[in-house]
């Protein structure tokens, strides 16, 4: 049974005290979470929803608006409403971007902007514990999920672990693992920022839009720092999840 056929089961209860549009929004939300629609797949139109669920188009529109506000749907002008790709990354586990996407059924990709060898800057020296004038590899790329830009990422790796930055394909950690230098732990700092004009252009968002700036320093078992990465993530597509216990 496809998602369109399943819509018949999403009809709201007219006798419930919960407003119809909230019922519809919650049912659609459950369908999205359970995988009835894939990321970037078009949601049925307001007209289709109203006809199949026996509701008004106003009710259908309000339900869609609610899911757009939750970040689960994205309206594309002149095209329709689509399922928003969403990456939830737990704070308690050190995994690569590619690994997290694969586990959630997305296809991870990279659009390279820069791959070069250079002399470490003062900040890179401090973060990675390097000696002055040590060379480092720098990688800058757009991280994509099913060809949708999720983040702008810049990584700095000492050349002892990455002599040829052009040898990296999609997964940085995959490359490091092949060289016996995969990180075992990392420290991350996360803060909210507003997208600059350049970041907005690269990520396909409005200038000033909210982004998550994640700074990560990763370490080997020996304690040596192997990676400094700055990621600017789209807040509408990317979120961190933490489980806390008392």
Biotite code that builds the C-alpha atoms (Angstrom):
import biotite.structure as struc

atoms = struc.array([
    struc.Atom([0.000, 0.000, 0.000], chain_id="A", res_id=1, res_name="UNK", atom_name="CA", element="C"),
    struc.Atom([1.488, 3.375, -0.985], chain_id="A", res_id=2, res_name="UNK", atom_name="CA", element="C"),
    struc.Atom([1.310, 6.572, 1.070], chain_id="A", res_id=3, res_name="UNK", atom_name="CA", element="C"),
    struc.Atom([-1.527, 7.967, -1.034], chain_id="A", res_id=4, res_name="UNK", atom_name="CA", element="C"),
    struc.Atom([-3.658, 4.888, -0.404], chain_id="A", res_id=5, res_name="UNK", atom_name="CA", element="C"),
    struc.Atom([-2.912, 5.140, 3.304], chain_id="A", res_id=6, res_name="UNK", atom_name="CA", element="C"),
    struc.Atom([-4.381, 8.639, 3.462], chain_id="A", res_id=7, res_name="UNK", atom_name="CA", element="C"),
    struc.Atom([-7.799, 7.087, 3.967], chain_id="A", res_id=8, res_name="UNK", atom_name="CA", element="C"),
    struc.Atom([-6.634, 6.082, 7.436], chain_id="A", res_id=9, res_name="UNK", atom_name="CA", element="C"),
    struc.Atom([-5.645, 9.664, 8.260], chain_id="A", res_id=10, res_name="UNK", atom_name="CA", element="C"),
    struc.Atom([-9.202, 10.979, 8.373], chain_id="A", res_id=11, res_name="UNK", atom_name="CA", element="C"),
    struc.Atom([-9.788, 13.064, 11.504], chain_id="A", res_id=12, res_name="UNK", atom_name="CA", element="C"),
    struc.Atom([-12.518, 12.336, 14.040], chain_id="A", res_id=13, res_name="UNK", atom_name="CA", element="C"),
    struc.Atom([-15.232, 14.972, 13.681], chain_id="A", res_id=14, res_name="UNK", atom_name="CA", element="C"),
    struc.Atom([-16.502, 14.167, 17.202], chain_id="A", res_id=15, res_name="UNK", atom_name="CA", element="C"),
    struc.Atom([-13.137, 14.751, 18.860], chain_id="A", res_id=16, res_name="UNK", atom_name="CA", element="C"),
    struc.Atom([-12.523, 17.893, 20.869], chain_id="A", res_id=17, res_name="UNK", atom_name="CA", element="C"),
    struc.Atom([-9.171, 18.338, 19.082], chain_id="A", res_id=18, res_name="UNK", atom_name="CA", element="C"),
    struc.Atom([-9.368, 20.733, 16.106], chain_id="A", res_id=19, res_name="UNK", atom_name="CA", element="C"),
    struc.Atom([-9.439, 18.912, 12.765], chain_id="A", res_id=20, res_name="UNK", atom_name="CA", element="C"),
    struc.Atom([-6.284, 20.553, 11.405], chain_id="A", res_id=21, res_name="UNK", atom_name="CA", element="C"),
    struc.Atom([-4.296, 19.475, 14.484], chain_id="A", res_id=22, res_name="UNK", atom_name="CA", element="C"),
    struc.Atom([-5.556, 15.901, 14.100], chain_id="A", res_id=23, res_name="UNK", atom_name="CA", element="C"),
    struc.Atom([-4.549, 15.891, 10.428], chain_id="A", res_id=24, res_name="UNK", atom_name="CA", element="C"),
    struc.Atom([-1.160, 17.445, 11.189], chain_id="A", res_id=25, res_name="UNK", atom_name="CA", element="C"),
    struc.Atom([-0.456, 14.831, 13.857], chain_id="A", res_id=26, res_name="UNK", atom_name="CA", element="C"),
    struc.Atom([-1.483, 11.961, 11.587], chain_id="A", res_id=27, res_name="UNK", atom_name="CA", element="C"),
    struc.Atom([0.644, 13.280, 8.727], chain_id="A", res_id=28, res_name="UNK", atom_name="CA", element="C"),
    struc.Atom([3.536, 13.751, 11.142], chain_id="A", res_id=29, res_name="UNK", atom_name="CA", element="C"),
    struc.Atom([3.240, 10.123, 12.252], chain_id="A", res_id=30, res_name="UNK", atom_name="CA", element="C"),
    struc.Atom([3.165, 9.022, 8.605], chain_id="A", res_id=31, res_name="UNK", atom_name="CA", element="C"),
    struc.Atom([6.313, 10.982, 7.809], chain_id="A", res_id=32, res_name="UNK", atom_name="CA", element="C"),
    struc.Atom([8.161, 9.608, 10.838], chain_id="A", res_id=33, res_name="UNK", atom_name="CA", element="C"),
    struc.Atom([7.131, 6.034, 10.003], chain_id="A", res_id=34, res_name="UNK", atom_name="CA", element="C"),
    struc.Atom([8.462, 6.416, 6.455], chain_id="A", res_id=35, res_name="UNK", atom_name="CA", element="C"),
    struc.Atom([5.255, 6.674, 4.412], chain_id="A", res_id=36, res_name="UNK", atom_name="CA", element="C"),
    struc.Atom([7.040, 9.481, 2.544], chain_id="A", res_id=37, res_name="UNK", atom_name="CA", element="C"),
    struc.Atom([10.767, 9.780, 1.895], chain_id="A", res_id=38, res_name="UNK", atom_name="CA", element="C"),
    struc.Atom([12.868, 12.912, 2.229], chain_id="A", res_id=39, res_name="UNK", atom_name="CA", element="C"),
    struc.Atom([12.255, 15.350, -0.660], chain_id="A", res_id=40, res_name="UNK", atom_name="CA", element="C"),
    struc.Atom([9.144, 13.450, -1.763], chain_id="A", res_id=41, res_name="UNK", atom_name="CA", element="C"),
    struc.Atom([6.148, 15.622, -2.583], chain_id="A", res_id=42, res_name="UNK", atom_name="CA", element="C"),
    struc.Atom([3.247, 15.590, -0.138], chain_id="A", res_id=43, res_name="UNK", atom_name="CA", element="C"),
    struc.Atom([-0.216, 15.238, -1.729], chain_id="A", res_id=44, res_name="UNK", atom_name="CA", element="C"),
    struc.Atom([-1.680, 18.613, -2.637], chain_id="A", res_id=45, res_name="UNK", atom_name="CA", element="C"),
    struc.Atom([-4.166, 20.495, -0.447], chain_id="A", res_id=46, res_name="UNK", atom_name="CA", element="C"),
    struc.Atom([-6.891, 19.547, -2.905], chain_id="A", res_id=47, res_name="UNK", atom_name="CA", element="C"),
    struc.Atom([-6.007, 15.841, -2.723], chain_id="A", res_id=48, res_name="UNK", atom_name="CA", element="C"),
    struc.Atom([-5.829, 15.937, 1.069], chain_id="A", res_id=49, res_name="UNK", atom_name="CA", element="C"),
    struc.Atom([-9.176, 17.686, 1.366], chain_id="A", res_id=50, res_name="UNK", atom_name="CA", element="C"),
    struc.Atom([-10.878, 15.208, -0.979], chain_id="A", res_id=51, res_name="UNK", atom_name="CA", element="C"),
    struc.Atom([-9.408, 12.039, 0.502], chain_id="A", res_id=52, res_name="UNK", atom_name="CA", element="C"),
    struc.Atom([-9.725, 13.110, 4.148], chain_id="A", res_id=53, res_name="UNK", atom_name="CA", element="C"),
    struc.Atom([-13.147, 14.722, 3.723], chain_id="A", res_id=54, res_name="UNK", atom_name="CA", element="C"),
    struc.Atom([-11.964, 18.068, 5.093], chain_id="A", res_id=55, res_name="UNK", atom_name="CA", element="C"),
    struc.Atom([-11.954, 21.615, 3.766], chain_id="A", res_id=56, res_name="UNK", atom_name="CA", element="C"),
    struc.Atom([-8.949, 22.993, 1.888], chain_id="A", res_id=57, res_name="UNK", atom_name="CA", element="C"),
    struc.Atom([-8.589, 25.561, 4.680], chain_id="A", res_id=58, res_name="UNK", atom_name="CA", element="C"),
    struc.Atom([-8.189, 22.726, 7.181], chain_id="A", res_id=59, res_name="UNK", atom_name="CA", element="C"),
    struc.Atom([-5.663, 20.983, 4.915], chain_id="A", res_id=60, res_name="UNK", atom_name="CA", element="C"),
    struc.Atom([-3.720, 24.223, 4.486], chain_id="A", res_id=61, res_name="UNK", atom_name="CA", element="C"),
    struc.Atom([-3.598, 24.846, 8.255], chain_id="A", res_id=62, res_name="UNK", atom_name="CA", element="C"),
    struc.Atom([-2.337, 21.306, 8.852], chain_id="A", res_id=63, res_name="UNK", atom_name="CA", element="C"),
    struc.Atom([0.409, 21.768, 6.260], chain_id="A", res_id=64, res_name="UNK", atom_name="CA", element="C"),
    struc.Atom([1.291, 25.178, 7.728], chain_id="A", res_id=65, res_name="UNK", atom_name="CA", element="C"),
    struc.Atom([1.674, 23.536, 11.135], chain_id="A", res_id=66, res_name="UNK", atom_name="CA", element="C"),
    struc.Atom([4.096, 20.924, 9.788], chain_id="A", res_id=67, res_name="UNK", atom_name="CA", element="C"),
    struc.Atom([6.044, 23.606, 7.922], chain_id="A", res_id=68, res_name="UNK", atom_name="CA", element="C"),
    struc.Atom([6.450, 25.452, 11.230], chain_id="A", res_id=69, res_name="UNK", atom_name="CA", element="C"),
    struc.Atom([7.699, 22.219, 12.818], chain_id="A", res_id=70, res_name="UNK", atom_name="CA", element="C"),
    struc.Atom([10.286, 21.914, 10.033], chain_id="A", res_id=71, res_name="UNK", atom_name="CA", element="C"),
    struc.Atom([8.859, 18.632, 8.734], chain_id="A", res_id=72, res_name="UNK", atom_name="CA", element="C"),
    struc.Atom([7.616, 20.081, 5.436], chain_id="A", res_id=73, res_name="UNK", atom_name="CA", element="C"),
    struc.Atom([9.095, 22.631, 3.048], chain_id="A", res_id=74, res_name="UNK", atom_name="CA", element="C"),
    struc.Atom([7.106, 24.655, 0.520], chain_id="A", res_id=75, res_name="UNK", atom_name="CA", element="C"),
    struc.Atom([8.781, 25.214, -2.853], chain_id="A", res_id=76, res_name="UNK", atom_name="CA", element="C"),
    struc.Atom([7.302, 28.059, -4.811], chain_id="A", res_id=77, res_name="UNK", atom_name="CA", element="C"),
    struc.Atom([5.528, 26.868, -7.940], chain_id="A", res_id=78, res_name="UNK", atom_name="CA", element="C"),
    struc.Atom([6.317, 23.233, -7.186], chain_id="A", res_id=79, res_name="UNK", atom_name="CA", element="C"),
    struc.Atom([4.491, 22.019, -4.094], chain_id="A", res_id=80, res_name="UNK", atom_name="CA", element="C"),
    struc.Atom([5.164, 20.859, -0.540], chain_id="A", res_id=81, res_name="UNK", atom_name="CA", element="C"),
    struc.Atom([7.948, 18.378, 0.161], chain_id="A", res_id=82, res_name="UNK", atom_name="CA", element="C"),
    struc.Atom([9.166, 16.241, 3.038], chain_id="A", res_id=83, res_name="UNK", atom_name="CA", element="C"),
    struc.Atom([12.084, 18.009, 4.691], chain_id="A", res_id=84, res_name="UNK", atom_name="CA", element="C"),
    struc.Atom([15.267, 15.951, 5.035], chain_id="A", res_id=85, res_name="UNK", atom_name="CA", element="C"),
    struc.Atom([16.079, 15.879, 8.744], chain_id="A", res_id=86, res_name="UNK", atom_name="CA", element="C"),
    struc.Atom([19.227, 14.633, 10.409], chain_id="A", res_id=87, res_name="UNK", atom_name="CA", element="C"),
    struc.Atom([19.050, 13.957, 14.136], chain_id="A", res_id=88, res_name="UNK", atom_name="CA", element="C"),
    struc.Atom([22.517, 13.322, 15.504], chain_id="A", res_id=89, res_name="UNK", atom_name="CA", element="C"),
    struc.Atom([22.948, 12.091, 19.092], chain_id="A", res_id=90, res_name="UNK", atom_name="CA", element="C"),
    struc.Atom([25.435, 13.990, 21.217], chain_id="A", res_id=91, res_name="UNK", atom_name="CA", element="C"),
    struc.Atom([26.526, 10.812, 22.990], chain_id="A", res_id=92, res_name="UNK", atom_name="CA", element="C"),
    struc.Atom([28.028, 9.038, 19.939], chain_id="A", res_id=93, res_name="UNK", atom_name="CA", element="C"),
    struc.Atom([30.998, 9.979, 17.756], chain_id="A", res_id=94, res_name="UNK", atom_name="CA", element="C"),
    struc.Atom([30.082, 9.149, 14.170], chain_id="A", res_id=95, res_name="UNK", atom_name="CA", element="C"),
    struc.Atom([30.736, 10.753, 10.835], chain_id="A", res_id=96, res_name="UNK", atom_name="CA", element="C"),
    struc.Atom([28.175, 12.677, 8.821], chain_id="A", res_id=97, res_name="UNK", atom_name="CA", element="C"),
    struc.Atom([28.189, 9.902, 6.207], chain_id="A", res_id=98, res_name="UNK", atom_name="CA", element="C"),
    struc.Atom([27.592, 7.182, 8.810], chain_id="A", res_id=99, res_name="UNK", atom_name="CA", element="C"),
    struc.Atom([24.646, 9.024, 10.360], chain_id="A", res_id=100, res_name="UNK", atom_name="CA", element="C"),
    struc.Atom([22.992, 9.602, 6.983], chain_id="A", res_id=101, res_name="UNK", atom_name="CA", element="C"),
    struc.Atom([23.456, 5.998, 5.892], chain_id="A", res_id=102, res_name="UNK", atom_name="CA", element="C"),
    struc.Atom([21.857, 4.738, 9.104], chain_id="A", res_id=103, res_name="UNK", atom_name="CA", element="C"),
    struc.Atom([18.806, 6.916, 8.396], chain_id="A", res_id=104, res_name="UNK", atom_name="CA", element="C"),
    struc.Atom([18.392, 5.865, 4.788], chain_id="A", res_id=105, res_name="UNK", atom_name="CA", element="C"),
    struc.Atom([19.834, 9.017, 3.149], chain_id="A", res_id=106, res_name="UNK", atom_name="CA", element="C"),
    struc.Atom([22.515, 9.103, 0.466], chain_id="A", res_id=107, res_name="UNK", atom_name="CA", element="C"),
    struc.Atom([25.447, 11.183, 1.716], chain_id="A", res_id=108, res_name="UNK", atom_name="CA", element="C"),
    struc.Atom([27.450, 13.326, -0.676], chain_id="A", res_id=109, res_name="UNK", atom_name="CA", element="C"),
    struc.Atom([30.041, 16.100, -0.848], chain_id="A", res_id=110, res_name="UNK", atom_name="CA", element="C"),
    struc.Atom([30.535, 19.059, -3.142], chain_id="A", res_id=111, res_name="UNK", atom_name="CA", element="C"),
    struc.Atom([34.150, 20.065, -2.803], chain_id="A", res_id=112, res_name="UNK", atom_name="CA", element="C"),
    struc.Atom([34.995, 23.754, -2.523], chain_id="A", res_id=113, res_name="UNK", atom_name="CA", element="C"),
    struc.Atom([38.621, 23.507, -1.442], chain_id="A", res_id=114, res_name="UNK", atom_name="CA", element="C"),
    struc.Atom([41.326, 20.847, -0.884], chain_id="A", res_id=115, res_name="UNK", atom_name="CA", element="C"),
    struc.Atom([44.827, 22.110, -0.206], chain_id="A", res_id=116, res_name="UNK", atom_name="CA", element="C"),
    struc.Atom([47.977, 21.924, 1.915], chain_id="A", res_id=117, res_name="UNK", atom_name="CA", element="C"),
    struc.Atom([49.012, 25.023, 3.871], chain_id="A", res_id=118, res_name="UNK", atom_name="CA", element="C"),
    struc.Atom([50.757, 26.308, 6.973], chain_id="A", res_id=119, res_name="UNK", atom_name="CA", element="C"),
    struc.Atom([48.702, 26.063, 10.166], chain_id="A", res_id=120, res_name="UNK", atom_name="CA", element="C"),
    struc.Atom([47.145, 29.282, 11.441], chain_id="A", res_id=121, res_name="UNK", atom_name="CA", element="C"),
    struc.Atom([47.559, 30.320, 15.111], chain_id="A", res_id=122, res_name="UNK", atom_name="CA", element="C"),
    struc.Atom([44.049, 29.009, 15.903], chain_id="A", res_id=123, res_name="UNK", atom_name="CA", element="C"),
    struc.Atom([44.763, 25.688, 14.194], chain_id="A", res_id=124, res_name="UNK", atom_name="CA", element="C"),
    struc.Atom([48.088, 25.398, 16.050], chain_id="A", res_id=125, res_name="UNK", atom_name="CA", element="C"),
    struc.Atom([46.333, 25.964, 19.360], chain_id="A", res_id=126, res_name="UNK", atom_name="CA", element="C"),
    struc.Atom([43.370, 23.653, 18.678], chain_id="A", res_id=127, res_name="UNK", atom_name="CA", element="C"),
    struc.Atom([45.468, 20.789, 17.303], chain_id="A", res_id=128, res_name="UNK", atom_name="CA", element="C"),
    struc.Atom([48.499, 21.210, 19.584], chain_id="A", res_id=129, res_name="UNK", atom_name="CA", element="C"),
    struc.Atom([50.888, 21.646, 16.658], chain_id="A", res_id=130, res_name="UNK", atom_name="CA", element="C"),
    struc.Atom([54.360, 23.172, 16.469], chain_id="A", res_id=131, res_name="UNK", atom_name="CA", element="C"),
    struc.Atom([54.748, 26.491, 14.575], chain_id="A", res_id=132, res_name="UNK", atom_name="CA", element="C"),
    struc.Atom([54.924, 26.266, 10.767], chain_id="A", res_id=133, res_name="UNK", atom_name="CA", element="C"),
    struc.Atom([53.587, 22.701, 10.679], chain_id="A", res_id=134, res_name="UNK", atom_name="CA", element="C"),
    struc.Atom([51.712, 21.937, 7.441], chain_id="A", res_id=135, res_name="UNK", atom_name="CA", element="C"),
    struc.Atom([48.057, 20.947, 7.510], chain_id="A", res_id=136, res_name="UNK", atom_name="CA", element="C"),
    struc.Atom([45.501, 19.745, 5.004], chain_id="A", res_id=137, res_name="UNK", atom_name="CA", element="C"),
    struc.Atom([42.377, 21.861, 4.655], chain_id="A", res_id=138, res_name="UNK", atom_name="CA", element="C"),
    struc.Atom([39.102, 20.587, 3.266], chain_id="A", res_id=139, res_name="UNK", atom_name="CA", element="C"),
    struc.Atom([36.047, 22.719, 2.593], chain_id="A", res_id=140, res_name="UNK", atom_name="CA", element="C"),
    struc.Atom([32.883, 21.191, 1.211], chain_id="A", res_id=141, res_name="UNK", atom_name="CA", element="C"),
    struc.Atom([29.125, 21.207, 1.168], chain_id="A", res_id=142, res_name="UNK", atom_name="CA", element="C"),
    struc.Atom([27.662, 18.159, 2.909], chain_id="A", res_id=143, res_name="UNK", atom_name="CA", element="C"),
    struc.Atom([24.545, 16.850, 1.191], chain_id="A", res_id=144, res_name="UNK", atom_name="CA", element="C"),
    struc.Atom([21.774, 14.375, 1.940], chain_id="A", res_id=145, res_name="UNK", atom_name="CA", element="C"),
    struc.Atom([19.959, 13.099, -1.157], chain_id="A", res_id=146, res_name="UNK", atom_name="CA", element="C"),
    struc.Atom([21.577, 16.056, -3.012], chain_id="A", res_id=147, res_name="UNK", atom_name="CA", element="C"),
    struc.Atom([20.171, 18.618, -0.542], chain_id="A", res_id=148, res_name="UNK", atom_name="CA", element="C"),
    struc.Atom([22.794, 20.859, 1.113], chain_id="A", res_id=149, res_name="UNK", atom_name="CA", element="C"),
    struc.Atom([22.725, 20.214, 4.869], chain_id="A", res_id=150, res_name="UNK", atom_name="CA", element="C"),
    struc.Atom([25.932, 21.897, 6.027], chain_id="A", res_id=151, res_name="UNK", atom_name="CA", element="C"),
    struc.Atom([29.057, 23.832, 5.086], chain_id="A", res_id=152, res_name="UNK", atom_name="CA", element="C"),
    struc.Atom([32.077, 22.078, 6.558], chain_id="A", res_id=153, res_name="UNK", atom_name="CA", element="C"),
    struc.Atom([35.725, 23.088, 6.864], chain_id="A", res_id=154, res_name="UNK", atom_name="CA", element="C"),
    struc.Atom([38.210, 20.563, 8.290], chain_id="A", res_id=155, res_name="UNK", atom_name="CA", element="C"),
    struc.Atom([41.879, 20.896, 9.188], chain_id="A", res_id=156, res_name="UNK", atom_name="CA", element="C"),
    struc.Atom([44.010, 17.732, 9.497], chain_id="A", res_id=157, res_name="UNK", atom_name="CA", element="C"),
    struc.Atom([47.766, 17.555, 10.197], chain_id="A", res_id=158, res_name="UNK", atom_name="CA", element="C"),
    struc.Atom([49.501, 16.295, 7.052], chain_id="A", res_id=159, res_name="UNK", atom_name="CA", element="C"),
    struc.Atom([51.064, 13.446, 9.024], chain_id="A", res_id=160, res_name="UNK", atom_name="CA", element="C"),
    struc.Atom([47.567, 11.932, 8.943], chain_id="A", res_id=161, res_name="UNK", atom_name="CA", element="C"),
    struc.Atom([46.517, 13.347, 5.564], chain_id="A", res_id=162, res_name="UNK", atom_name="CA", element="C"),
    struc.Atom([49.403, 13.855, 3.138], chain_id="A", res_id=163, res_name="UNK", atom_name="CA", element="C"),
    struc.Atom([47.042, 14.086, 0.151], chain_id="A", res_id=164, res_name="UNK", atom_name="CA", element="C"),
    struc.Atom([43.672, 15.830, 0.762], chain_id="A", res_id=165, res_name="UNK", atom_name="CA", element="C"),
    struc.Atom([42.558, 14.865, -2.748], chain_id="A", res_id=166, res_name="UNK", atom_name="CA", element="C"),
    struc.Atom([42.550, 11.252, -1.587], chain_id="A", res_id=167, res_name="UNK", atom_name="CA", element="C"),
    struc.Atom([39.393, 11.842, 0.457], chain_id="A", res_id=168, res_name="UNK", atom_name="CA", element="C"),
    struc.Atom([36.207, 10.711, -1.290], chain_id="A", res_id=169, res_name="UNK", atom_name="CA", element="C"),
    struc.Atom([32.953, 11.247, 0.609], chain_id="A", res_id=170, res_name="UNK", atom_name="CA", element="C"),
    struc.Atom([33.899, 10.147, 4.124], chain_id="A", res_id=171, res_name="UNK", atom_name="CA", element="C"),
    struc.Atom([36.689, 11.903, 6.022], chain_id="A", res_id=172, res_name="UNK", atom_name="CA", element="C"),
    struc.Atom([36.555, 9.336, 8.822], chain_id="A", res_id=173, res_name="UNK", atom_name="CA", element="C"),
    struc.Atom([36.645, 6.548, 6.259], chain_id="A", res_id=174, res_name="UNK", atom_name="CA", element="C"),
    struc.Atom([39.904, 8.005, 4.906], chain_id="A", res_id=175, res_name="UNK", atom_name="CA", element="C"),
    struc.Atom([41.375, 8.367, 8.406], chain_id="A", res_id=176, res_name="UNK", atom_name="CA", element="C"),
    struc.Atom([40.359, 4.822, 9.319], chain_id="A", res_id=177, res_name="UNK", atom_name="CA", element="C"),
    struc.Atom([42.212, 3.470, 6.285], chain_id="A", res_id=178, res_name="UNK", atom_name="CA", element="C"),
    struc.Atom([45.330, 5.258, 7.536], chain_id="A", res_id=179, res_name="UNK", atom_name="CA", element="C"),
    struc.Atom([44.916, 3.993, 11.108], chain_id="A", res_id=180, res_name="UNK", atom_name="CA", element="C"),
    struc.Atom([44.031, 7.447, 12.420], chain_id="A", res_id=181, res_name="UNK", atom_name="CA", element="C"),
    struc.Atom([40.299, 7.272, 13.105], chain_id="A", res_id=182, res_name="UNK", atom_name="CA", element="C"),
    struc.Atom([39.255, 9.463, 16.074], chain_id="A", res_id=183, res_name="UNK", atom_name="CA", element="C"),
    struc.Atom([38.140, 7.759, 19.285], chain_id="A", res_id=184, res_name="UNK", atom_name="CA", element="C"),
    struc.Atom([36.693, 10.817, 21.038], chain_id="A", res_id=185, res_name="UNK", atom_name="CA", element="C"),
    struc.Atom([35.893, 14.445, 20.334], chain_id="A", res_id=186, res_name="UNK", atom_name="CA", element="C"),
    struc.Atom([34.972, 17.709, 22.010], chain_id="A", res_id=187, res_name="UNK", atom_name="CA", element="C"),
    struc.Atom([32.197, 19.712, 20.363], chain_id="A", res_id=188, res_name="UNK", atom_name="CA", element="C"),
    struc.Atom([30.972, 23.238, 20.934], chain_id="A", res_id=189, res_name="UNK", atom_name="CA", element="C"),
    struc.Atom([27.602, 24.192, 19.448], chain_id="A", res_id=190, res_name="UNK", atom_name="CA", element="C"),
    struc.Atom([26.153, 27.667, 19.133], chain_id="A", res_id=191, res_name="UNK", atom_name="CA", element="C"),
    struc.Atom([23.539, 29.491, 17.107], chain_id="A", res_id=192, res_name="UNK", atom_name="CA", element="C"),
    struc.Atom([24.653, 31.948, 14.420], chain_id="A", res_id=193, res_name="UNK", atom_name="CA", element="C"),
    struc.Atom([23.090, 33.884, 11.567], chain_id="A", res_id=194, res_name="UNK", atom_name="CA", element="C"),
    struc.Atom([24.121, 32.970, 8.043], chain_id="A", res_id=195, res_name="UNK", atom_name="CA", element="C"),
    struc.Atom([26.447, 35.379, 6.274], chain_id="A", res_id=196, res_name="UNK", atom_name="CA", element="C"),
    struc.Atom([25.738, 36.323, 2.686], chain_id="A", res_id=197, res_name="UNK", atom_name="CA", element="C"),
    struc.Atom([28.298, 33.769, 1.462], chain_id="A", res_id=198, res_name="UNK", atom_name="CA", element="C"),
    struc.Atom([27.001, 30.999, 3.725], chain_id="A", res_id=199, res_name="UNK", atom_name="CA", element="C"),
    struc.Atom([23.440, 31.731, 2.631], chain_id="A", res_id=200, res_name="UNK", atom_name="CA", element="C"),
    struc.Atom([24.467, 31.484, -1.027], chain_id="A", res_id=201, res_name="UNK", atom_name="CA", element="C"),
    struc.Atom([26.219, 28.152, -0.514], chain_id="A", res_id=202, res_name="UNK", atom_name="CA", element="C"),
    struc.Atom([23.452, 26.612, 1.613], chain_id="A", res_id=203, res_name="UNK", atom_name="CA", element="C"),
    struc.Atom([20.551, 27.966, -0.430], chain_id="A", res_id=204, res_name="UNK", atom_name="CA", element="C"),
    struc.Atom([18.993, 29.892, 2.447], chain_id="A", res_id=205, res_name="UNK", atom_name="CA", element="C"),
    struc.Atom([18.214, 33.527, 3.203], chain_id="A", res_id=206, res_name="UNK", atom_name="CA", element="C"),
    struc.Atom([21.010, 35.768, 4.553], chain_id="A", res_id=207, res_name="UNK", atom_name="CA", element="C"),
    struc.Atom([20.658, 36.037, 8.313], chain_id="A", res_id=208, res_name="UNK", atom_name="CA", element="C"),
    struc.Atom([18.836, 32.683, 8.608], chain_id="A", res_id=209, res_name="UNK", atom_name="CA", element="C"),
    struc.Atom([19.594, 30.648, 11.715], chain_id="A", res_id=210, res_name="UNK", atom_name="CA", element="C"),
    struc.Atom([22.371, 28.077, 11.501], chain_id="A", res_id=211, res_name="UNK", atom_name="CA", element="C"),
    struc.Atom([24.159, 25.817, 13.974], chain_id="A", res_id=212, res_name="UNK", atom_name="CA", element="C"),
    struc.Atom([27.898, 26.429, 14.222], chain_id="A", res_id=213, res_name="UNK", atom_name="CA", element="C"),
    struc.Atom([29.585, 23.255, 15.469], chain_id="A", res_id=214, res_name="UNK", atom_name="CA", element="C"),
    struc.Atom([33.279, 23.267, 16.324], chain_id="A", res_id=215, res_name="UNK", atom_name="CA", element="C"),
    struc.Atom([34.747, 19.793, 16.805], chain_id="A", res_id=216, res_name="UNK", atom_name="CA", element="C"),
    struc.Atom([38.250, 18.733, 17.830], chain_id="A", res_id=217, res_name="UNK", atom_name="CA", element="C"),
    struc.Atom([38.773, 14.969, 17.532], chain_id="A", res_id=218, res_name="UNK", atom_name="CA", element="C"),
    struc.Atom([41.458, 12.907, 19.233], chain_id="A", res_id=219, res_name="UNK", atom_name="CA", element="C"),
    struc.Atom([43.189, 9.570, 18.732], chain_id="A", res_id=220, res_name="UNK", atom_name="CA", element="C"),
    struc.Atom([43.467, 6.943, 21.485], chain_id="A", res_id=221, res_name="UNK", atom_name="CA", element="C"),
    struc.Atom([46.947, 8.331, 22.129], chain_id="A", res_id=222, res_name="UNK", atom_name="CA", element="C"),
    struc.Atom([45.457, 11.729, 22.962], chain_id="A", res_id=223, res_name="UNK", atom_name="CA", element="C"),
    struc.Atom([46.848, 13.458, 19.864], chain_id="A", res_id=224, res_name="UNK", atom_name="CA", element="C"),
    struc.Atom([44.435, 15.831, 18.112], chain_id="A", res_id=225, res_name="UNK", atom_name="CA", element="C"),
    struc.Atom([43.720, 14.655, 14.568], chain_id="A", res_id=226, res_name="UNK", atom_name="CA", element="C"),
    struc.Atom([40.885, 16.895, 13.337], chain_id="A", res_id=227, res_name="UNK", atom_name="CA", element="C"),
    struc.Atom([39.546, 20.431, 13.699], chain_id="A", res_id=228, res_name="UNK", atom_name="CA", element="C"),
    struc.Atom([36.215, 20.892, 11.952], chain_id="A", res_id=229, res_name="UNK", atom_name="CA", element="C"),
    struc.Atom([33.899, 23.879, 11.719], chain_id="A", res_id=230, res_name="UNK", atom_name="CA", element="C"),
    struc.Atom([30.410, 22.978, 10.482], chain_id="A", res_id=231, res_name="UNK", atom_name="CA", element="C"),
    struc.Atom([27.672, 25.470, 9.670], chain_id="A", res_id=232, res_name="UNK", atom_name="CA", element="C"),
    struc.Atom([24.488, 23.432, 9.583], chain_id="A", res_id=233, res_name="UNK", atom_name="CA", element="C"),
    struc.Atom([21.049, 24.393, 8.347], chain_id="A", res_id=234, res_name="UNK", atom_name="CA", element="C"),
    struc.Atom([18.887, 24.525, 11.453], chain_id="A", res_id=235, res_name="UNK", atom_name="CA", element="C"),
    struc.Atom([15.798, 23.532, 9.470], chain_id="A", res_id=236, res_name="UNK", atom_name="CA", element="C"),
    struc.Atom([17.437, 20.259, 8.383], chain_id="A", res_id=237, res_name="UNK", atom_name="CA", element="C"),
    struc.Atom([19.796, 19.424, 11.221], chain_id="A", res_id=238, res_name="UNK", atom_name="CA", element="C"),
    struc.Atom([19.385, 18.971, 14.957], chain_id="A", res_id=239, res_name="UNK", atom_name="CA", element="C"),
    struc.Atom([21.251, 17.407, 17.847], chain_id="A", res_id=240, res_name="UNK", atom_name="CA", element="C"),
    struc.Atom([19.526, 15.093, 20.306], chain_id="A", res_id=241, res_name="UNK", atom_name="CA", element="C"),
    struc.Atom([20.693, 14.464, 23.867], chain_id="A", res_id=242, res_name="UNK", atom_name="CA", element="C"),
    struc.Atom([19.345, 11.936, 26.343], chain_id="A", res_id=243, res_name="UNK", atom_name="CA", element="C"),
    struc.Atom([19.668, 13.038, 29.958], chain_id="A", res_id=244, res_name="UNK", atom_name="CA", element="C"),
    struc.Atom([19.061, 11.013, 33.092], chain_id="A", res_id=245, res_name="UNK", atom_name="CA", element="C"),
    struc.Atom([18.540, 11.902, 36.696], chain_id="A", res_id=246, res_name="UNK", atom_name="CA", element="C"),
])
